[in-house]
């Protein structure tokens, strides 16, 4: 696996695919700079070698050129984070871009305009990728969040660089962290899968059953498993058409010697609201008119014991509707359990949209071993798929 350390960037222009698809408020200010911060080590290494950086990214889903999706809005935040000046050019291919790159000196950073202002980017157009390739001497992919897309800048461009291509620090870390969980893990291995739907995690579960010793199933999808086994889940979210599948997963787990842990009690509410009336109920005996919105206190204790006897932990998905304070305690308790296990030497990887949001919101981001930056990309790797953006560098 070629990484930044395989190259000296002195007098070289690195064209780097970063993931600067960051949230902006109505004043076009960046509200969460995590993705920019994640790219910093790669950029600094290249500058310190004596090279220059040409950064390319997308922002949002523009239809052609739309002012609100211009990357010029994020220049000041990149300057804040990286700590040096950043030039900006109002195009990503063609004369303007080529001229800006030609004038770029060693030690400088240039940000290209939004790649998705051209539909050729998402179509994986070869001619467009070739135009981008003319803007650098070495191609660096550091965008894990888009590594599962075969777009021009993430995948197709790599074919124009032969052996002058590598993974940036962030992407290399992501690959190593997931590999550590799936292929080089210290046992016992635990996967915690939460979230609303079983259907979105089926392939993940099927792929990891061979690799884990314990599986905690939490969040909304636990009710599909409970109802499938004859429990009453009241008005809780449930995929009735996936109950056979849930039973099959439990059967497979048993055959493979995987211990499955599902909540035994829930914080139930009479409305989907932070101000609803609540009660702690046995998860198999939720009456009509009530819905389970968080893992109950007994479940949290059981999960704490499981977490703290495992040496490798993957957390994907919250245990409850943590966006509402009343139903956040199960997810917070799990965060504390993982924090303690990590302190005691376990390797913990958090990834996948909602669980990343939860660890940030409750202050666990620096208490776990690694927080993944890619939602869809991470899920596809957990499903056992080879991501095109990664494959393109390995070729």
Secondary structure as the mmCIF struct_conf table of DSSP 4:
data_model
#
loop_
_struct_conf.conf_type_id
_struct_conf.id
_struct_conf.beg_label_comp_id
_struct_conf.beg_label_asym_id
_struct_conf.beg_label_seq_id
_struct_conf.end_label_comp_id
_struct_conf.end_label_asym_id
_struct_conf.end_label_seq_id
STRN STRN1 UNK A 3 UNK A 3
HELX_RH_3T_P HELX_RH_3T_P1 UNK A 4 UNK A 6
TURN_TY1_P TURN_TY1_P1 UNK A 10 UNK A 11
STRN STRN2 UNK A 13 UNK A 17
STRN STRN3 UNK A 24 UNK A 24
TURN_TY1_P TURN_TY1_P2 UNK A 26 UNK A 27
BEND BEND1 UNK A 28 UNK A 28
STRN STRN4 UNK A 30 UNK A 30
BEND BEND2 UNK A 31 UNK A 31
HELX_RH_AL_P HELX_RH_AL_P1 UNK A 34 UNK A 49
TURN_TY1_P TURN_TY1_P3 UNK A 50 UNK A 50
STRN STRN5 UNK A 52 UNK A 56
BEND BEND3 UNK A 60 UNK A 60
BEND BEND4 UNK A 63 UNK A 65
HELX_RH_3T_P HELX_RH_3T_P2 UNK A 67 UNK A 69
HELX_RH_3T_P HELX_RH_3T_P3 UNK A 71 UNK A 74
HELX_RH_AL_P HELX_RH_AL_P2 UNK A 75 UNK A 82
BEND BEND5 UNK A 84 UNK A 84
STRN STRN6 UNK A 86 UNK A 88
BEND BEND6 UNK A 90 UNK A 90
BEND BEND7 UNK A 92 UNK A 93
HELX_RH_AL_P HELX_RH_AL_P3 UNK A 94 UNK A 102
TURN_TY1_P TURN_TY1_P4 UNK A 103 UNK A 103
HELX_LH_PP_P HELX_LH_PP_P1 UNK A 104 UNK A 105
TURN_TY1_P TURN_TY1_P5 UNK A 106 UNK A 107
STRN STRN7 UNK A 109 UNK A 111
HELX_LH_PP_P HELX_LH_PP_P2 UNK A 112 UNK A 114
HELX_RH_3T_P HELX_RH_3T_P4 UNK A 115 UNK A 117
BEND BEND8 UNK A 118 UNK A 118
HELX_RH_AL_P HELX_RH_AL_P4 UNK A 119 UNK A 123
TURN_TY1_P TURN_TY1_P6 UNK A 124 UNK A 124
HELX_RH_AL_P HELX_RH_AL_P5 UNK A 126 UNK A 133
TURN_TY1_P TURN_TY1_P7 UNK A 134 UNK A 135
BEND BEND9 UNK A 137 UNK A 137
STRN STRN8 UNK A 138 UNK A 141
HELX_RH_3T_P HELX_RH_3T_P5 UNK A 144 UNK A 146
TURN_TY1_P TURN_TY1_P8 UNK A 147 UNK A 148
BEND BEND10 UNK A 149 UNK A 149
TURN_TY1_P TURN_TY1_P9 UNK A 152 UNK A 155
HELX_RH_3T_P HELX_RH_3T_P6 UNK A 156 UNK A 160
BEND BEND11 UNK A 161 UNK A 161
TURN_TY1_P TURN_TY1_P10 UNK A 162 UNK A 163
STRN STRN9 UNK A 165 UNK A 167
HELX_RH_AL_P HELX_RH_AL_P6 UNK A 169 UNK A 182
TURN_TY1_P TURN_TY1_P11 UNK A 183 UNK A 183
BEND BEND12 UNK A 184 UNK A 184
HELX_LH_PP_P HELX_LH_PP_P3 UNK A 185 UNK A 186
BEND BEND13 UNK A 187 UNK A 188
STRN STRN10 UNK A 189 UNK A 193
BEND BEND14 UNK A 195 UNK A 196
BEND BEND15 UNK A 198 UNK A 198
TURN_TY1_P TURN_TY1_P12 UNK A 199 UNK A 201
HELX_RH_AL_P HELX_RH_AL_P7 UNK A 202 UNK A 208
TURN_TY1_P TURN_TY1_P13 UNK A 209 UNK A 211
BEND BEND16 UNK A 213 UNK A 213
STRN STRN11 UNK A 214 UNK A 217
HELX_RH_3T_P HELX_RH_3T_P7 UNK A 219 UNK A 221
HELX_RH_AL_P HELX_RH_AL_P8 UNK A 222 UNK A 228
TURN_TY1_P TURN_TY1_P14 UNK A 229 UNK A 230
STRN STRN12 UNK A 232 UNK A 233
TURN_TY1_P TURN_TY1_P15 UNK A 234 UNK A 235
BEND BEND17 UNK A 236 UNK A 236
HELX_RH_3T_P HELX_RH_3T_P8 UNK A 240 UNK A 242
HELX_RH_AL_P HELX_RH_AL_P9 UNK A 243 UNK A 255
TURN_TY1_P TURN_TY1_P16 UNK A 256 UNK A 257
HELX_LH_PP_P HELX_LH_PP_P4 UNK A 258 UNK A 258
STRN STRN13 UNK A 259 UNK A 262
BEND BEND18 UNK A 264 UNK A 264
STRN STRN14 UNK A 265 UNK A 269
BEND BEND19 UNK A 270 UNK A 273
TURN_TY1_P TURN_TY1_P17 UNK A 274 UNK A 275
BEND BEND20 UNK A 276 UNK A 276
STRN STRN15 UNK A 278 UNK A 282
TURN_TY1_P TURN_TY1_P18 UNK A 283 UNK A 284
STRN STRN16 UNK A 285 UNK A 286
HELX_LH_PP_P HELX_LH_PP_P5 UNK A 287 UNK A 287
TURN_TY1_P TURN_TY1_P19 UNK A 288 UNK A 289
STRN STRN17 UNK A 291 UNK A 295
HELX_RH_AL_P HELX_RH_AL_P10 UNK A 297 UNK A 307
TURN_TY1_P TURN_TY1_P20 UNK A 308 UNK A 309
BEND BEND21 UNK A 311 UNK A 311
STRN STRN18 UNK A 312 UNK A 316
BEND BEND22 UNK A 317 UNK A 317
BEND BEND23 UNK A 319 UNK A 320
TURN_TY1_P TURN_TY1_P21 UNK A 322 UNK A 323
BEND BEND24 UNK A 324 UNK A 324
HELX_RH_3T_P HELX_RH_3T_P9 UNK A 325 UNK A 327
HELX_RH_AL_P HELX_RH_AL_P11 UNK A 329 UNK A 343
TURN_TY1_P TURN_TY1_P22 UNK A 344 UNK A 345
STRN STRN19 UNK A 347 UNK A 350
BEND BEND25 UNK A 352 UNK A 352
HELX_RH_AL_P HELX_RH_AL_P12 UNK A 353 UNK A 361
TURN_TY1_P TURN_TY1_P23 UNK A 362 UNK A 363
TURN_TY1_P TURN_TY1_P24 UNK A 365 UNK A 367
BEND BEND26 UNK A 368 UNK A 369
STRN STRN20 UNK A 370 UNK A 371
BEND BEND27 UNK A 373 UNK A 373
HELX_RH_AL_P HELX_RH_AL_P13 UNK A 375 UNK A 382
TURN_TY1_P TURN_TY1_P25 UNK A 383 UNK A 384
HELX_LH_PP_P HELX_LH_PP_P6 UNK A 385 UNK A 387
HELX_RH_AL_P HELX_RH_AL_P14 UNK A 388 UNK A 394
#
